[in-house]
């Protein structure tokens, strides 16, 4: 488990968009998207899903984001 993946999921839950996460973490939206895909491979589950023109966390993604708060 990579703690950076958990932080990214927590940021997405808090901020609501890849663009907002990118700005807050000084990354490009493309880098955030790549890291989200990497997190999904690492955890072996779908963590985000398309929602309109953006994304939202799945139940598994929300559970991991909640555990990221505990870790932080």
PDB file of N, CA, C, O and CB in Angstrom:
ATOM      1  N   UNK A   1       0.844  -1.176   0.000  1.00  0.00           N
ATOM      2  CA  UNK A   1       0.000   0.000   0.000  1.00  0.00           C
ATOM      3  C   UNK A   1       0.888   1.237   0.000  1.00  0.00           C
ATOM      4  O   UNK A   1       1.833   1.338   0.782  1.00  0.00           O
ATOM      5  CB  UNK A   1      -0.960  -0.001   1.217  1.00  0.00           C
ATOM      6  N   UNK A   2       0.577   2.161  -0.873  1.00  0.00           N
ATOM      7  CA  UNK A   2       1.324   3.408  -0.973  1.00  0.00           C
ATOM      8  C   UNK A   2       0.489   4.518  -0.320  1.00  0.00           C
ATOM      9  O   UNK A   2      -0.631   4.795  -0.748  1.00  0.00           O
ATOM     10  CB  UNK A   2       1.660   3.751  -2.472  1.00  0.00           C
ATOM     11  N   UNK A   3       1.031   5.128   0.684  1.00  0.00           N
ATOM     12  CA  UNK A   3       0.312   6.180   1.415  1.00  0.00           C
ATOM     13  C   UNK A   3      -0.022   7.341   0.493  1.00  0.00           C
ATOM     14  O   UNK A   3      -1.024   8.025   0.702  1.00  0.00           O
ATOM     15  CB  UNK A   3       1.144   6.678   2.610  1.00  0.00           C
ATOM     16  N   UNK A   4       0.803   7.574  -0.527  1.00  0.00           N
ATOM     17  CA  UNK A   4       0.509   8.663  -1.478  1.00  0.00           C
ATOM     18  C   UNK A   4      -0.795   8.408  -2.216  1.00  0.00           C
ATOM     19  O   UNK A   4      -1.524   9.350  -2.527  1.00  0.00           O
ATOM     20  CB  UNK A   4       1.657   8.822  -2.489  1.00  0.00           C
ATOM     21  N   UNK A   5      -1.098   7.138  -2.503  1.00  0.00           N
ATOM     22  CA  UNK A   5      -2.374   6.824  -3.144  1.00  0.00           C
ATOM     23  C   UNK A   5      -3.536   7.175  -2.216  1.00  0.00           C
ATOM     24  O   UNK A   5      -4.544   7.734  -2.649  1.00  0.00           O
ATOM     25  CB  UNK A   5      -2.432   5.332  -3.535  1.00  0.00           C
ATOM     26  N   UNK A   6      -3.383   6.846  -0.959  1.00  0.00           N
ATOM     27  CA  UNK A   6      -4.435   7.181   0.011  1.00  0.00           C
ATOM     28  C   UNK A   6      -4.626   8.691   0.106  1.00  0.00           C
ATOM     29  O   UNK A   6      -5.758   9.175   0.150  1.00  0.00           O
ATOM     30  CB  UNK A   6      -4.095   6.604   1.397  1.00  0.00           C
ATOM     31  N   UNK A   7      -3.530   9.430   0.140  1.00  0.00           N
ATOM     32  CA  UNK A   7      -3.618  10.897   0.190  1.00  0.00           C
ATOM     33  C   UNK A   7      -4.338  11.440  -1.037  1.00  0.00           C
ATOM     34  O   UNK A   7      -5.149  12.360  -0.931  1.00  0.00           O
ATOM     35  CB  UNK A   7      -2.214  11.521   0.295  1.00  0.00           C
ATOM     36  N   UNK A   8      -4.043  10.877  -2.189  1.00  0.00           N
ATOM     37  CA  UNK A   8      -4.681  11.322  -3.423  1.00  0.00           C
ATOM     38  C   UNK A   8      -6.187  11.073  -3.377  1.00  0.00           C
ATOM     39  O   UNK A   8      -6.971  11.930  -3.783  1.00  0.00           O
ATOM     40  CB  UNK A   8      -4.063  10.609  -4.631  1.00  0.00           C
ATOM     41  N   UNK A   9      -6.588   9.913  -2.888  1.00  0.00           N
ATOM     42  CA  UNK A   9      -8.021   9.618  -2.775  1.00  0.00           C
ATOM     43  C   UNK A   9      -8.700  10.553  -1.779  1.00  0.00           C
ATOM     44  O   UNK A   9      -9.823  11.001  -2.011  1.00  0.00           O
ATOM     45  CB  UNK A   9      -8.236   8.157  -2.350  1.00  0.00           C
ATOM     46  N   UNK A  10      -8.026  10.847  -0.680  1.00  0.00           N
ATOM     47  CA  UNK A  10      -8.577  11.776   0.303  1.00  0.00           C
ATOM     48  C   UNK A  10      -8.750  13.161  -0.316  1.00  0.00           C
ATOM     49  O   UNK A  10      -9.774  13.816  -0.119  1.00  0.00           O
ATOM     50  CB  UNK A  10      -7.667  11.853   1.547  1.00  0.00           C
ATOM     51  N   UNK A  11      -7.742  13.597  -1.062  1.00  0.00           N
ATOM     52  CA  UNK A  11      -7.820  14.898  -1.733  1.00  0.00           C
ATOM     53  C   UNK A  11      -8.991  14.931  -2.716  1.00  0.00           C
ATOM     54  O   UNK A  11      -9.718  15.922  -2.785  1.00  0.00           O
ATOM     55  CB  UNK A  11      -6.499  15.207  -2.468  1.00  0.00           C
ATOM     56  N   UNK A  12      -9.172  13.853  -3.473  1.00  0.00           N
ATOM     57  CA  UNK A  12     -10.267  13.803  -4.440  1.00  0.00           C
ATOM     58  C   UNK A  12     -11.612  13.866  -3.727  1.00  0.00           C
ATOM     59  O   UNK A  12     -12.530  14.541  -4.194  1.00  0.00           O
ATOM     60  CB  UNK A  12     -10.175  12.529  -5.295  1.00  0.00           C
ATOM     61  N   UNK A  13     -11.736  13.175  -2.614  1.00  0.00           N
ATOM     62  CA  UNK A  13     -12.987  13.229  -1.861  1.00  0.00           C
ATOM     63  C   UNK A  13     -13.239  14.639  -1.336  1.00  0.00           C
ATOM     64  O   UNK A  13     -14.368  15.127  -1.384  1.00  0.00           O
ATOM     65  CB  UNK A  13     -12.959  12.225  -0.698  1.00  0.00           C
ATOM     66  N   UNK A  14     -12.203  15.289  -0.839  1.00  0.00           N
ATOM     67  CA  UNK A  14     -12.346  16.640  -0.288  1.00  0.00           C
ATOM     68  C   UNK A  14     -12.619  17.684  -1.360  1.00  0.00           C
ATOM     69  O   UNK A  14     -13.457  18.565  -1.167  1.00  0.00           O
ATOM     70  CB  UNK A  14     -11.101  17.020   0.477  1.00  0.00           C
ATOM     71  N   UNK A  15     -11.922  17.596  -2.489  1.00  0.00           N
ATOM     72  CA  UNK A  15     -11.949  18.663  -3.481  1.00  0.00           C
ATOM     73  C   UNK A  15     -12.936  18.412  -4.616  1.00  0.00           C
ATOM     74  O   UNK A  15     -13.412  19.361  -5.240  1.00  0.00           O
ATOM     75  CB  UNK A  15     -10.579  18.853  -4.048  1.00  0.00           C
ATOM     76  N   UNK A  16     -13.250  17.148  -4.892  1.00  0.00           N
ATOM     77  CA  UNK A  16     -14.307  16.836  -5.833  1.00  0.00           C
ATOM     78  C   UNK A  16     -13.938  16.758  -7.303  1.00  0.00           C
ATOM     79  O   UNK A  16     -14.756  16.307  -8.105  1.00  0.00           O
ATOM     80  CB  UNK A  16     -15.331  17.808  -5.687  1.00  0.00           C
ATOM     81  N   UNK A  17     -12.740  17.178  -7.690  1.00  0.00           N
ATOM     82  CA  UNK A  17     -12.376  17.078  -9.103  1.00  0.00           C
ATOM     83  C   UNK A  17     -10.872  16.843  -9.253  1.00  0.00           C
ATOM     84  O   UNK A  17     -10.071  17.213  -8.394  1.00  0.00           O
ATOM     85  CB  UNK A  17     -12.798  18.356  -9.863  1.00  0.00           C
ATOM     86  N   UNK A  18     -10.526  16.223 -10.362  1.00  0.00           N
ATOM     87  CA  UNK A  18      -9.125  15.963 -10.660  1.00  0.00           C
ATOM     88  C   UNK A  18      -8.386  17.291 -10.820  1.00  0.00           C
ATOM     89  O   UNK A  18      -7.246  17.425 -10.375  1.00  0.00           O
ATOM     90  CB  UNK A  18      -8.982  15.094 -11.939  1.00  0.00           C
ATOM     91  N   UNK A  19      -9.024  18.260 -11.447  1.00  0.00           N
ATOM     92  CA  UNK A  19      -8.399  19.566 -11.653  1.00  0.00           C
ATOM     93  C   UNK A  19      -8.093  20.248 -10.327  1.00  0.00           C
ATOM     94  O   UNK A  19      -7.020  20.829 -10.162  1.00  0.00           O
ATOM     95  CB  UNK A  19      -9.301  20.460 -12.502  1.00  0.00           C
ATOM     96  N   UNK A  20      -9.017  20.183  -9.386  1.00  0.00           N
ATOM     97  CA  UNK A  20      -8.805  20.798  -8.074  1.00  0.00           C
ATOM     98  C   UNK A  20      -7.700  20.067  -7.302  1.00  0.00           C
ATOM     99  O   UNK A  20      -6.890  20.698  -6.624  1.00  0.00           O
ATOM    100  CB  UNK A  20     -10.117  20.794  -7.260  1.00  0.00           C
ATOM    101  N   UNK A  21      -7.673  18.753  -7.408  1.00  0.00           N
ATOM    102  CA  UNK A  21      -6.615  17.976  -6.751  1.00  0.00           C
ATOM    103  C   UNK A  21      -5.267  18.334  -7.360  1.00  0.00           C
ATOM    104  O   UNK A  21      -4.282  18.501  -6.640  1.00  0.00           O
ATOM    105  CB  UNK A  21      -6.881  16.448  -6.880  1.00  0.00           C
ATOM    106  N   UNK A  22      -5.220  18.452  -8.667  1.00  0.00           N
ATOM    107  CA  UNK A  22      -3.974  18.800  -9.349  1.00  0.00           C
ATOM    108  C   UNK A  22      -3.460  20.158  -8.874  1.00  0.00           C
ATOM    109  O   UNK A  22      -2.276  20.305  -8.572  1.00  0.00           O
ATOM    110  CB  UNK A  22      -4.179  18.813 -10.875  1.00  0.00           C
ATOM    111  N   UNK A  23      -4.340  21.136  -8.810  1.00  0.00           N
ATOM    112  CA  UNK A  23      -3.925  22.470  -8.373  1.00  0.00           C
ATOM    113  C   UNK A  23      -3.447  22.449  -6.923  1.00  0.00           C
ATOM    114  O   UNK A  23      -2.447  23.084  -6.588  1.00  0.00           O
ATOM    115  CB  UNK A  23      -5.081  23.468  -8.532  1.00  0.00           C
ATOM    116  N   UNK A  24      -4.149  21.732  -6.076  1.00  0.00           N
ATOM    117  CA  UNK A  24      -3.810  21.698  -4.647  1.00  0.00           C
ATOM    118  C   UNK A  24      -2.510  20.946  -4.372  1.00  0.00           C
ATOM    119  O   UNK A  24      -1.810  21.238  -3.403  1.00  0.00           O
ATOM    120  CB  UNK A  24      -4.941  21.058  -3.861  1.00  0.00           C
ATOM    121  N   UNK A  25      -2.195  19.980  -5.225  1.00  0.00           N
ATOM    122  CA  UNK A  25      -1.012  19.151  -4.980  1.00  0.00           C
ATOM    123  C   UNK A  25       0.135  19.471  -5.932  1.00  0.00           C
ATOM    124  O   UNK A  25       1.143  18.766  -5.962  1.00  0.00           O
ATOM    125  CB  UNK A  25      -1.374  17.686  -5.101  1.00  0.00           C
ATOM    126  N   UNK A  26      -0.027  20.541  -6.711  1.00  0.00           N
ATOM    127  CA  UNK A  26       1.022  21.006  -7.621  1.00  0.00           C
ATOM    128  C   UNK A  26       1.411  19.945  -8.645  1.00  0.00           C
ATOM    129  O   UNK A  26       2.590  19.705  -8.906  1.00  0.00           O
ATOM    130  CB  UNK A  26       2.247  21.425  -6.831  1.00  0.00           C
ATOM    131  N   UNK A  27       0.371  19.311  -9.221  1.00  0.00           N
ATOM    132  CA  UNK A  27       0.559  18.317 -10.269  1.00  0.00           C
ATOM    133  C   UNK A  27      -0.297  18.726 -11.457  1.00  0.00           C
ATOM    134  O   UNK A  27      -1.125  19.630 -11.356  1.00  0.00           O
ATOM    135  CB  UNK A  27       0.190  16.878  -9.770  1.00  0.00           C
ATOM    136  N   UNK A  28      -0.093  18.063 -12.571  1.00  0.00           N
ATOM    137  CA  UNK A  28      -0.977  18.275 -13.711  1.00  0.00           C
ATOM    138  C   UNK A  28      -2.178  17.342 -13.562  1.00  0.00           C
ATOM    139  O   UNK A  28      -2.078  16.302 -12.911  1.00  0.00           O
ATOM    140  CB  UNK A  28      -0.230  18.024 -15.068  1.00  0.00           C
ATOM    141  N   UNK A  29      -3.316  17.712 -14.164  1.00  0.00           N
ATOM    142  CA  UNK A  29      -4.462  16.787 -14.127  1.00  0.00           C
ATOM    143  C   UNK A  29      -4.115  15.421 -14.722  1.00  0.00           C
ATOM    144  O   UNK A  29      -4.602  14.396 -14.245  1.00  0.00           O
ATOM    145  CB  UNK A  29      -5.650  17.390 -14.883  1.00  0.00           C
ATOM    146  N   UNK A  30      -3.284  15.403 -15.749  1.00  0.00           N
ATOM    147  CA  UNK A  30      -2.870  14.134 -16.343  1.00  0.00           C
ATOM    148  C   UNK A  30      -2.110  13.278 -15.338  1.00  0.00           C
ATOM    149  O   UNK A  30      -2.326  12.068 -15.263  1.00  0.00           O
ATOM    150  CB  UNK A  30      -2.005  14.381 -17.580  1.00  0.00           C
ATOM    151  N   UNK A  31      -1.225  13.897 -14.569  1.00  0.00           N
ATOM    152  CA  UNK A  31      -0.467  13.148 -13.560  1.00  0.00           C
ATOM    153  C   UNK A  31      -1.388  12.586 -12.484  1.00  0.00           C
ATOM    154  O   UNK A  31      -1.197  11.460 -12.025  1.00  0.00           O
ATOM    155  CB  UNK A  31       0.601  14.045 -12.918  1.00  0.00           C
ATOM    156  N   UNK A  32      -2.385  13.370 -12.083  1.00  0.00           N
ATOM    157  CA  UNK A  32      -3.343  12.896 -11.077  1.00  0.00           C
ATOM    158  C   UNK A  32      -4.119  11.701 -11.628  1.00  0.00           C
ATOM    159  O   UNK A  32      -4.305  10.705 -10.928  1.00  0.00           O
ATOM    160  CB  UNK A  32      -4.322  14.037 -10.660  1.00  0.00           C
ATOM    161  N   UNK A  33      -4.567  11.795 -12.865  1.00  0.00           N
ATOM    162  CA  UNK A  33      -5.301  10.686 -13.480  1.00  0.00           C
ATOM    163  C   UNK A  33      -4.441   9.426 -13.556  1.00  0.00           C
ATOM    164  O   UNK A  33      -4.918   8.325 -13.280  1.00  0.00           O
ATOM    165  CB  UNK A  33      -5.781  11.078 -14.884  1.00  0.00           C
ATOM    166  N   UNK A  34      -3.185   9.590 -13.925  1.00  0.00           N
ATOM    167  CA  UNK A  34      -2.277   8.441 -13.985  1.00  0.00           C
ATOM    168  C   UNK A  34      -2.086   7.823 -12.606  1.00  0.00           C
ATOM    169  O   UNK A  34      -2.040   6.601 -12.471  1.00  0.00           O
ATOM    170  CB  UNK A  34      -0.920   8.858 -14.567  1.00  0.00           C
ATOM    171  N   UNK A  35      -1.975   8.656 -11.594  1.00  0.00           N
ATOM    172  CA  UNK A  35      -1.791   8.148 -10.240  1.00  0.00           C
ATOM    173  C   UNK A  35      -3.051   7.458  -9.734  1.00  0.00           C
ATOM    174  O   UNK A  35      -2.965   6.495  -8.972  1.00  0.00           O
ATOM    175  CB  UNK A  35      -1.399   9.281  -9.298  1.00  0.00           C
ATOM    176  N   UNK A  36      -4.209   7.935 -10.143  1.00  0.00           N
ATOM    177  CA  UNK A  36      -5.455   7.259  -9.775  1.00  0.00           C
ATOM    178  C   UNK A  36      -5.515   5.873 -10.414  1.00  0.00           C
ATOM    179  O   UNK A  36      -5.929   4.909  -9.769  1.00  0.00           O
ATOM    180  CB  UNK A  36      -6.679   8.102 -10.204  1.00  0.00           C
ATOM    181  N   UNK A  37      -5.106   5.769 -11.669  1.00  0.00           N
ATOM    182  CA  UNK A  37      -5.068   4.447 -12.323  1.00  0.00           C
ATOM    183  C   UNK A  37      -4.060   3.534 -11.640  1.00  0.00           C
ATOM    184  O   UNK A  37      -4.304   2.339 -11.474  1.00  0.00           O
ATOM    185  CB  UNK A  37      -4.718   4.589 -13.819  1.00  0.00           C
ATOM    186  N   UNK A  38      -2.934   4.101 -11.248  1.00  0.00           N
ATOM    187  CA  UNK A  38      -1.922   3.322 -10.520  1.00  0.00           C
ATOM    188  C   UNK A  38      -2.484   2.828  -9.187  1.00  0.00           C
ATOM    189  O   UNK A  38      -2.228   1.692  -8.790  1.00  0.00           O
ATOM    190  CB  UNK A  38      -0.649   4.171 -10.280  1.00  0.00           C
ATOM    191  N   UNK A  39      -3.238   3.667  -8.506  1.00  0.00           N
ATOM    192  CA  UNK A  39      -3.855   3.273  -7.232  1.00  0.00           C
ATOM    193  C   UNK A  39      -4.836   2.128  -7.454  1.00  0.00           C
ATOM    194  O   UNK A  39      -4.887   1.187  -6.662  1.00  0.00           O
ATOM    195  CB  UNK A  39      -4.577   4.477  -6.574  1.00  0.00           C
ATOM    196  N   UNK A  40      -5.609   2.207  -8.526  1.00  0.00           N
ATOM    197  CA  UNK A  40      -6.557   1.132  -8.818  1.00  0.00           C
ATOM    198  C   UNK A  40      -5.834  -0.186  -9.065  1.00  0.00           C
ATOM    199  O   UNK A  40      -6.279  -1.238  -8.606  1.00  0.00           O
ATOM    200  CB  UNK A  40      -7.416   1.494 -10.032  1.00  0.00           C
ATOM    201  N   UNK A  41      -4.731  -0.129  -9.782  1.00  0.00           N
ATOM    202  CA  UNK A  41      -3.953  -1.370 -10.006  1.00  0.00           C
ATOM    203  C   UNK A  41      -3.390  -1.887  -8.686  1.00  0.00           C
ATOM    204  O   UNK A  41      -3.415  -3.090  -8.425  1.00  0.00           O
ATOM    205  CB  UNK A  41      -2.792  -1.124 -11.019  1.00  0.00           C
ATOM    206  N   UNK A  42      -2.890  -0.987  -7.864  1.00  0.00           N
ATOM    207  CA  UNK A  42      -2.282  -1.397  -6.594  1.00  0.00           C
ATOM    208  C   UNK A  42      -3.298  -2.024  -5.652  1.00  0.00           C
ATOM    209  O   UNK A  42      -3.001  -3.011  -4.980  1.00  0.00           O
ATOM    210  CB  UNK A  42      -1.625  -0.205  -5.917  1.00  0.00           C
ATOM    211  N   UNK A  43      -4.499  -1.452  -5.602  1.00  0.00           N
ATOM    212  CA  UNK A  43      -5.514  -1.946  -4.683  1.00  0.00           C
ATOM    213  C   UNK A  43      -6.387  -3.032  -5.303  1.00  0.00           C
ATOM    214  O   UNK A  43      -7.138  -3.701  -4.593  1.00  0.00           O
ATOM    215  CB  UNK A  43      -6.379  -0.805  -4.216  1.00  0.00           C
ATOM    216  N   UNK A  44      -6.295  -3.212  -6.612  1.00  0.00           N
ATOM    217  CA  UNK A  44      -7.060  -4.263  -7.280  1.00  0.00           C
ATOM    218  C   UNK A  44      -8.552  -4.024  -7.279  1.00  0.00           C
ATOM    219  O   UNK A  44      -9.342  -4.967  -7.244  1.00  0.00           O
ATOM    220  CB  UNK A  44      -6.779  -5.570  -6.640  1.00  0.00           C
ATOM    221  N   UNK A  45      -8.940  -2.752  -7.319  1.00  0.00           N
ATOM    222  CA  UNK A  45     -10.369  -2.412  -7.302  1.00  0.00           C
ATOM    223  C   UNK A  45     -10.585  -1.112  -8.065  1.00  0.00           C
ATOM    224  O   UNK A  45      -9.670  -0.299  -8.191  1.00  0.00           O
ATOM    225  CB  UNK A  45     -10.901  -2.284  -5.840  1.00  0.00           C
ATOM    226  N   UNK A  46     -11.783  -0.924  -8.566  1.00  0.00           N
ATOM    227  CA  UNK A  46     -12.155   0.341  -9.198  1.00  0.00           C
ATOM    228  C   UNK A  46     -12.401   1.356  -8.091  1.00  0.00           C
ATOM    229  O   UNK A  46     -13.262   1.153  -7.236  1.00  0.00           O
ATOM    230  CB  UNK A  46     -13.423   0.180 -10.116  1.00  0.00           C
ATOM    231  N   UNK A  47     -11.646   2.444  -8.108  1.00  0.00           N
ATOM    232  CA  UNK A  47     -11.736   3.444  -7.043  1.00  0.00           C
ATOM    233  C   UNK A  47     -12.450   4.712  -7.480  1.00  0.00           C
ATOM    234  O   UNK A  47     -12.998   5.435  -6.648  1.00  0.00           O
ATOM    235  CB  UNK A  47     -10.359   3.793  -6.552  1.00  0.00           C
ATOM    236  N   UNK A  48     -12.448   4.987  -8.779  1.00  0.00           N
ATOM    237  CA  UNK A  48     -13.144   6.159  -9.310  1.00  0.00           C
ATOM    238  C   UNK A  48     -13.972   5.729 -10.510  1.00  0.00           C
ATOM    239  O   UNK A  48     -13.648   4.757 -11.192  1.00  0.00           O
ATOM    240  CB  UNK A  48     -12.139   7.286  -9.703  1.00  0.00           C
ATOM    241  N   UNK A  49     -15.040   6.467 -10.754  1.00  0.00           N
ATOM    242  CA  UNK A  49     -15.881   6.190 -11.908  1.00  0.00           C
ATOM    243  C   UNK A  49     -16.254   7.510 -12.565  1.00  0.00           C
ATOM    244  O   UNK A  49     -16.306   8.558 -11.922  1.00  0.00           O
ATOM    245  CB  UNK A  49     -17.149   5.389 -11.502  1.00  0.00           C
ATOM    246  N   UNK A  50     -16.511   7.426 -13.859  1.00  0.00           N
ATOM    247  CA  UNK A  50     -16.914   8.620 -14.590  1.00  0.00           C
ATOM    248  C   UNK A  50     -18.250   9.120 -14.049  1.00  0.00           C
ATOM    249  O   UNK A  50     -19.142   8.339 -13.715  1.00  0.00           O
ATOM    250  CB  UNK A  50     -17.009   8.331 -16.110  1.00  0.00           C
ATOM    251  N   UNK A  51     -18.359  10.431 -13.976  1.00  0.00           N
ATOM    252  CA  UNK A  51     -19.599  11.057 -13.508  1.00  0.00           C
ATOM    253  C   UNK A  51     -19.729  12.388 -14.236  1.00  0.00           C
ATOM    254  O   UNK A  51     -19.050  13.359 -13.903  1.00  0.00           O
ATOM    255  CB  UNK A  51     -19.603  11.255 -11.936  1.00  0.00           C
ATOM    256  N   UNK A  52     -20.605  12.422 -15.225  1.00  0.00           N
ATOM    257  CA  UNK A  52     -20.703  13.621 -16.047  1.00  0.00           C
ATOM    258  C   UNK A  52     -19.390  13.834 -16.774  1.00  0.00           C
ATOM    259  O   UNK A  52     -18.885  12.931 -17.442  1.00  0.00           O
ATOM    260  CB  UNK A  52     -21.062  14.856 -15.191  1.00  0.00           C
ATOM    261  N   UNK A  53     -18.840  15.031 -16.641  1.00  0.00           N
ATOM    262  CA  UNK A  53     -17.549  15.324 -17.275  1.00  0.00           C
ATOM    263  C   UNK A  53     -16.381  15.096 -16.327  1.00  0.00           C
ATOM    264  O   UNK A  53     -15.230  15.339 -16.690  1.00  0.00           O
ATOM    265  CB  UNK A  53     -17.525  16.758 -17.777  1.00  0.00           C
ATOM    266  N   UNK A  54     -16.666  14.636 -15.126  1.00  0.00           N
ATOM    267  CA  UNK A  54     -15.617  14.416 -14.139  1.00  0.00           C
ATOM    268  C   UNK A  54     -15.607  12.989 -13.643  1.00  0.00           C
ATOM    269  O   UNK A  54     -16.022  12.069 -14.347  1.00  0.00           O
ATOM    270  CB  UNK A  54     -15.784  15.361 -12.976  1.00  0.00           C
ATOM    271  N   UNK A  55     -15.133  12.814 -12.430  1.00  0.00           N
ATOM    272  CA  UNK A  55     -15.095  11.504 -11.790  1.00  0.00           C
ATOM    273  C   UNK A  55     -15.601  11.629 -10.361  1.00  0.00           C
ATOM    274  O   UNK A  55     -15.649  12.718  -9.788  1.00  0.00           O
ATOM    275  CB  UNK A  55     -13.662  10.913 -11.816  1.00  0.00           C
ATOM    276  N   UNK A  56     -15.971  10.500  -9.812  1.00  0.00           N
ATOM    277  CA  UNK A  56     -16.320  10.447  -8.392  1.00  0.00           C
ATOM    278  C   UNK A  56     -15.802   9.132  -7.838  1.00  0.00           C
ATOM    279  O   UNK A  56     -15.566   8.175  -8.576  1.00  0.00           O
ATOM    280  CB  UNK A  56     -17.870  10.587  -8.168  1.00  0.00           C
ATOM    281  N   UNK A  57     -15.631   9.104  -6.531  1.00  0.00           N
ATOM    282  CA  UNK A  57     -15.133   7.895  -5.881  1.00  0.00           C
ATOM    283  C   UNK A  57     -16.223   6.830  -5.839  1.00  0.00           C
ATOM    284  O   UNK A  57     -17.400   7.134  -5.648  1.00  0.00           O
ATOM    285  CB  UNK A  57     -14.635   8.210  -4.457  1.00  0.00           C
ATOM    286  N   UNK A  58     -15.816   5.594  -6.020  1.00  0.00           N
ATOM    287  CA  UNK A  58     -16.720   4.462  -5.822  1.00  0.00           C
ATOM    288  C   UNK A  58     -16.812   4.192  -4.323  1.00  0.00           C
ATOM    289  O   UNK A  58     -16.160   4.868  -3.528  1.00  0.00           O
ATOM    290  CB  UNK A  58     -16.226   3.188  -6.602  1.00  0.00           C
ATOM    291  N   UNK A  59     -17.603   3.222  -3.943  1.00  0.00           N
ATOM    292  CA  UNK A  59     -17.680   2.847  -2.525  1.00  0.00           C
ATOM    293  C   UNK A  59     -16.301   2.446  -1.997  1.00  0.00           C
ATOM    294  O   UNK A  59     -15.915   2.828  -0.893  1.00  0.00           O
ATOM    295  CB  UNK A  59     -18.685   1.688  -2.325  1.00  0.00           C
ATOM    296  N   UNK A  60     -15.563   1.670  -2.801  1.00  0.00           N
ATOM    297  CA  UNK A  60     -14.215   1.258  -2.390  1.00  0.00           C
ATOM    298  C   UNK A  60     -13.297   2.469  -2.264  1.00  0.00           C
ATOM    299  O   UNK A  60     -12.487   2.541  -1.340  1.00  0.00           O
ATOM    300  CB  UNK A  60     -13.625   0.248  -3.398  1.00  0.00           C
ATOM    301  N   UNK A  61     -13.418   3.409  -3.178  1.00  0.00           N
ATOM    302  CA  UNK A  61     -12.606   4.621  -3.123  1.00  0.00           C
ATOM    303  C   UNK A  61     -12.914   5.458  -1.899  1.00  0.00           C
ATOM    304  O   UNK A  61     -12.010   5.998  -1.261  1.00  0.00           O
ATOM    305  CB  UNK A  61     -12.817   5.447  -4.367  1.00  0.00           C
ATOM    306  N   UNK A  62     -14.199   5.564  -1.571  1.00  0.00           N
ATOM    307  CA  UNK A  62     -14.597   6.322  -0.369  1.00  0.00           C
ATOM    308  C   UNK A  62     -14.091   5.631   0.906  1.00  0.00           C
ATOM    309  O   UNK A  62     -13.672   6.301   1.850  1.00  0.00           O
ATOM    310  CB  UNK A  62     -16.143   6.475  -0.311  1.00  0.00           C
ATOM    311  N   UNK A  63     -14.130   4.315   0.931  1.00  0.00           N
ATOM    312  CA  UNK A  63     -13.636   3.588   2.106  1.00  0.00           C
ATOM    313  C   UNK A  63     -12.136   3.814   2.287  1.00  0.00           C
ATOM    314  O   UNK A  63     -11.670   4.021   3.407  1.00  0.00           O
ATOM    315  CB  UNK A  63     -13.935   2.079   1.975  1.00  0.00           C
ATOM    316  N   UNK A  64     -11.387   3.776   1.202  1.00  0.00           N
ATOM    317  CA  UNK A  64      -9.949   4.019   1.302  1.00  0.00           C
ATOM    318  C   UNK A  64      -9.657   5.473   1.665  1.00  0.00           C
ATOM    319  O   UNK A  64      -8.726   5.748   2.422  1.00  0.00           O
ATOM    320  CB  UNK A  64      -9.256   3.658  -0.014  1.00  0.00           C
ATOM    321  N   UNK A  65     -10.449   6.406   1.128  1.00  0.00           N
ATOM    322  CA  UNK A  65     -10.251   7.819   1.481  1.00  0.00           C
ATOM    323  C   UNK A  65     -10.515   8.028   2.965  1.00  0.00           C
ATOM    324  O   UNK A  65      -9.814   8.804   3.614  1.00  0.00           O
ATOM    325  CB  UNK A  65     -11.175   8.733   0.637  1.00  0.00           C
ATOM    326  N   UNK A  66     -11.512   7.349   3.508  1.00  0.00           N
ATOM    327  CA  UNK A  66     -11.803   7.456   4.943  1.00  0.00           C
ATOM    328  C   UNK A  66     -10.645   6.888   5.766  1.00  0.00           C
ATOM    329  O   UNK A  66     -10.279   7.446   6.800  1.00  0.00           O
ATOM    330  CB  UNK A  66     -13.120   6.717   5.288  1.00  0.00           C
ATOM    331  N   UNK A  67     -10.079   5.785   5.306  1.00  0.00           N
ATOM    332  CA  UNK A  67      -8.948   5.218   6.042  1.00  0.00           C
ATOM    333  C   UNK A  67      -7.718   6.104   5.922  1.00  0.00           C
ATOM    334  O   UNK A  67      -6.856   6.090   6.801  1.00  0.00           O
ATOM    335  CB  UNK A  67      -8.631   3.811   5.535  1.00  0.00           C
ATOM    336  N   UNK A  68      -7.629   6.873   4.842  1.00  0.00           N
ATOM    337  CA  UNK A  68      -6.514   7.806   4.690  1.00  0.00           C
ATOM    338  C   UNK A  68      -6.571   8.892   5.766  1.00  0.00           C
ATOM    339  O   UNK A  68      -5.536   9.369   6.232  1.00  0.00           O
ATOM    340  CB  UNK A  68      -6.531   8.443   3.286  1.00  0.00           C
ATOM    341  N   UNK A  69      -7.782   9.276   6.152  1.00  0.00           N
ATOM    342  CA  UNK A  69      -7.922  10.255   7.242  1.00  0.00           C
ATOM    343  C   UNK A  69      -7.386   9.672   8.536  1.00  0.00           C
ATOM    344  O   UNK A  69      -6.728  10.369   9.308  1.00  0.00           O
ATOM    345  CB  UNK A  69      -9.401  10.680   7.420  1.00  0.00           C
ATOM    346  N   UNK A  70      -7.660   8.404   8.777  1.00  0.00           N
ATOM    347  CA  UNK A  70      -7.171   7.744   9.988  1.00  0.00           C
ATOM    348  C   UNK A  70      -5.644   7.661   9.975  1.00  0.00           C
ATOM    349  O   UNK A  70      -5.001   7.861  11.005  1.00  0.00           O
ATOM    350  CB  UNK A  70      -7.782   6.332  10.119  1.00  0.00           C
ATOM    351  N   UNK A  71      -5.068   7.367   8.813  1.00  0.00           N
ATOM    352  CA  UNK A  71      -3.621   7.251   8.694  1.00  0.00           C
ATOM    353  C   UNK A  71      -2.965   8.616   8.903  1.00  0.00           C
ATOM    354  O   UNK A  71      -1.938   8.727   9.573  1.00  0.00           O
ATOM    355  CB  UNK A  71      -3.234   6.667   7.318  1.00  0.00           C
ATOM    356  N   UNK A  72      -3.572   9.655   8.318  1.00  0.00           N
ATOM    357  CA  UNK A  72      -3.024  11.014   8.450  1.00  0.00           C
ATOM    358  C   UNK A  72      -3.094  11.465   9.891  1.00  0.00           C
ATOM    359  O   UNK A  72      -2.682  12.580  10.210  1.00  0.00           O
ATOM    360  CB  UNK A  72      -3.782  12.008   7.547  1.00  0.00           C
TER     361      UNK A  72
END
